[in-house]
């Protein structure tokens, strides 16, 4: 009976380790799926930013050029 008990304990221990490994693997697959979804979302956002950013930057630079011209004009008016 002692040998059967040792074999049963070894079997139970191995079965427990396999179950834990399968659980960890399933958790990893779940986490990986969420990470992959986040990567996909960020990729979409990056493409949107790349299409929206240049026009916004151009508008900003145009406005800055306009403000510089206005400041130069005010400076010239004060001098003359």
C-alpha positions, 0 to 999 in steps of 0.5 A: 500500500505504501508504493501505491500511496507514493505513486498516487502522491507523485501523480497528484503532484504532477497533475497539480503542476500541469493544471497550474501550468495550463492556468498560467498559459491561459492567463498569458494568452488572455493577457497577450490578446489584450496587449495585441488589442492595445497595440492595434488601437495605438497603431490606428491612433498613430495613423490618425495623428499622422493624418491630422497633425501636419495640417494643424502644425501648418495652421499653427505656423501660419498663425505664428508668422502672422503674429510675428508680422503684427509684432514687427509692424507695431515695433515699426510704428513705435519707432517712426 
